[in-house]
Amino acid sequence: MLVKGVSSIIRNVENPLLGRKEVTIIFKDASGKLTKNEGIEQVVKELKVKPESVIPMSLKGKYGTRDIVGTFYVYKDINLAKKQLPEYIFSRMLPKEDRKKLLDERKKKAVPAAKKPAK
């Protein structure tokens, strides 16, 4: 469910060195209602970009209001994002089931390495 509140861009900075736009948006009356995926949908609608190129960095509530301030990175090339950002940022965007599978796979890889005896 997309939040019906008004969203307004308060900062839109082009970062040519990193190949991305750094966008900060205020979502009015969205506290407790907005998810990261809904925030991505709002950014895609506002900026008319591909959903794959939008990375949510933070969604924070403002004290004393029902507003949320969201920071998003909009990359020109998703491969740049994969080089620059840590892997956990991308795992946050996955559905819970996929995230759990990924976490289980990482644990399985880490366990054999931990069991090797020291010489």
C-alpha positions as CSV (number, residue, x, y, z in Angstrom):
1,M,0.0,0.0,0.0
2,L,1.5,3.3,-1.1
3,V,1.3,6.1,1.4
4,K,-1.1,8.8,0.3
5,G,0.7,11.6,2.1
6,V,2.5,14.3,0.2
7,S,6.2,13.8,-0.4
8,S,8.6,16.7,-1.2
9,I,12.2,16.6,-2.3
10,I,14.3,18.7,0.0
11,R,17.7,17.9,-1.4
12,N,18.8,16.5,-4.8
13,V,22.5,16.5,-5.3
14,E,24.3,15.1,-8.3
15,N,27.6,13.3,-7.3
16,P,29.5,12.8,-10.6
17,L,32.5,11.3,-8.8
18,L,30.4,8.4,-7.5
19,G,28.0,8.3,-10.4
20,R,24.8,8.9,-8.4
21,K,22.2,11.4,-7.2
22,E,21.8,11.8,-3.4
23,V,18.1,12.5,-2.8
24,T,16.5,13.5,0.5
25,I,12.7,13.4,0.7
26,I,10.2,14.3,3.4
27,F,7.2,12.0,3.5
28,K,4.4,13.8,5.3
29,D,2.3,11.8,7.8
30,A,4.0,8.5,6.9
31,S,5.5,7.5,10.3
32,G,4.7,3.9,10.9
33,K,3.1,3.4,7.5
34,L,6.0,3.7,5.0
35,T,8.3,0.8,4.1
36,K,11.5,1.0,2.2
37,N,9.9,-0.5,-0.9
38,E,7.1,2.1,-0.8
39,G,9.7,4.8,-0.4
40,I,11.5,3.5,-3.5
41,E,8.2,3.6,-5.4
42,Q,7.7,7.2,-4.4
43,V,11.2,8.1,-5.6
44,V,10.7,6.3,-8.9
45,K,7.4,8.2,-9.4
46,E,9.0,11.6,-8.5
47,L,12.2,11.3,-10.4
48,K,11.1,9.0,-13.2
49,V,14.0,6.5,-12.9
50,K,14.2,2.7,-12.9
51,P,13.4,1.0,-9.6
52,E,16.6,-1.1,-9.7
53,S,18.7,2.1,-9.7
54,V,17.3,3.4,-6.4
55,I,19.0,2.4,-3.1
56,P,17.3,3.4,0.2
57,M,19.9,4.4,2.7
58,S,17.8,5.6,5.6
59,L,14.3,6.4,6.7
60,K,14.1,8.4,9.9
61,G,11.2,9.8,11.8
62,K,11.3,13.4,13.0
63,Y,10.7,14.0,16.6
64,G,7.4,15.6,17.4
65,T,5.9,15.0,13.9
66,R,4.5,12.2,11.8
67,D,7.0,12.9,9.0
68,I,9.7,10.6,7.7
69,V,13.0,11.9,6.2
70,G,14.3,9.4,3.7
71,T,17.7,9.4,2.0
72,F,18.1,7.5,-1.3
73,Y,20.9,7.0,-3.7
74,V,19.9,6.9,-7.4
75,Y,22.7,5.3,-9.5
76,K,23.2,5.6,-13.2
77,D,24.6,2.1,-13.2
78,I,23.7,-0.5,-10.6
79,N,27.2,-2.1,-11.0
80,L,28.7,1.1,-9.5
81,A,26.5,0.7,-6.5
82,K,27.6,-2.9,-6.0
83,K,31.2,-1.7,-6.0
84,Q,30.7,1.2,-3.7
85,L,28.2,0.0,-1.1
86,P,28.5,-2.8,1.4
87,E,26.7,-6.0,0.6
88,Y,24.3,-5.8,3.6
89,I,22.6,-2.7,2.0
90,F,21.4,-4.9,-0.9
91,S,20.3,-7.7,1.5
92,R,18.1,-5.2,3.3
93,M,16.1,-4.7,0.1
94,L,15.3,-8.4,-0.3
95,P,12.1,-10.0,0.9
96,K,12.3,-11.8,4.3
97,E,12.4,-15.3,2.8
98,D,15.2,-14.5,0.4
99,R,17.1,-12.7,3.2
100,K,16.9,-15.7,5.5
101,K,18.1,-18.0,2.7
102,L,21.1,-15.7,2.0
103,L,21.9,-15.6,5.8
104,D,21.7,-19.4,6.1
105,E,24.1,-19.8,3.1
106,R,26.6,-17.4,4.6
107,K,26.4,-19.3,7.9
108,K,27.1,-22.6,6.2
109,K,30.2,-21.1,4.5
110,A,31.5,-19.6,7.7
111,V,31.1,-22.8,9.8
112,P,33.6,-25.0,7.9
113,A,36.2,-22.2,8.1
114,A,35.8,-21.9,11.8
115,K,36.2,-25.6,12.5
116,K,39.7,-25.9,11.1
117,P,42.2,-26.7,13.9
118,A,45.0,-24.3,14.4
119,K,48.5,-25.5,13.8
